[in-house]
């Protein structure tokens, strides 16, 4: 029974990461293909992205908690942060470009820290953990770049967000694939060692 629970937890983890990665890449592509986006539309898109990203991170944290993994804390805290920032942007759609830039920078930095913590927590347990840490590092670098140049202009911010979302999404997708591959290898090994019924 424990083996079934572990297998289910790994499967859900890969699924959460995969969906979040696809959402990130789609968000990034939309931004890069829409360079003339208005501040109001950018705020709404970012709010939706932060909310969805946070919801998936929270779901992954609940999954880890259900399977008694110690890595649930960074996922759930980071997820709550994403959901709250998403709600704030929806409640305050008329914020200035400068405020939005700082909000995005803060969100990216917080998400990056918790992704690195989650990657370290799962290091040695899952082969895709290194990609979580890489995604977290990208997020922190992005947050710092935005914070250092908040007045760079809306177009520059849009391009930065788009590139960050695509790169971060790719890191999540690679992590999801590696975890899925690990699960398949474990199942194959378990099947090979299972005694043949007489």
Residue, then its C-alpha position, 0 to 999 in steps of 0.5 A: x500500500x505504501x508503494x502505491x501511495x508513493x507512486x501516486x504522489x510522484x505521479x501527481x507531483x509530475x502532473x502539477x509541475x507539468x501543468x504549471x510549466x505549460x501555463x508559464x510557457x503559454x503566458x510568456x509566449x502571449x506576452x512576447x506576441x503582444x508587445x503593445x499590451x496595455x498596463x491594465x491588460x498586463x496587470x490582469x494577465x500577471x494577476x491571473x498567472x500569479x494566481x494559477x501558478x500559486x494554486x498549482x504550487x499549493x496543490x503540489x504542497x498538499x500532495x506532498x503533505x498527504x504523502x508525508x514529505x517534508x518538502x510541502x512547506x515551501x510549496x504551500x507558502x509559495x503557493x499562498x503568496x502567488x494566490x495573494x498577489x494574484x488577488x491583489x492585482x485583480x482588486x487593484x487593476x489601476x496600479x501604476x507601472x512602477x508599483x506593478x514592477x515592484x510587485x512582480x519583482x517581489x513575487x518572483x523573488x519569493x517564488x524563487x526562494x521557495x523553489x530553491x528550498x523545495x529543490x534542496x529538500x527533494x535533492x536525492x529523492x527525485x531526479x527532477x529536483x535540480x530543475x526546481x532549483x534552477x527555476x528558482x534561481x532564474x526567478x530570483x535573477x529575474x526579480x532582482x533585474x526588475x527591482x533594479x530597473x523598475x522604470x525601464x519601461x513597460x515594453x522592456x518589462x513585458x519582454x523580461x516577464x515573457x522570457x522569464x516565464x518561458x525559461x521558468x516553464x521549460x525548467x518546470x517541464x524538464x523537472x516534470x519529465x525527469x520525475x515522470x521518468x523516475x517513476x516509470x523506472x521505479x515501476x519497471x524495477x519493481x515489476x522485474x523484482x516481483x516474484x512470479x506466481x507459481 
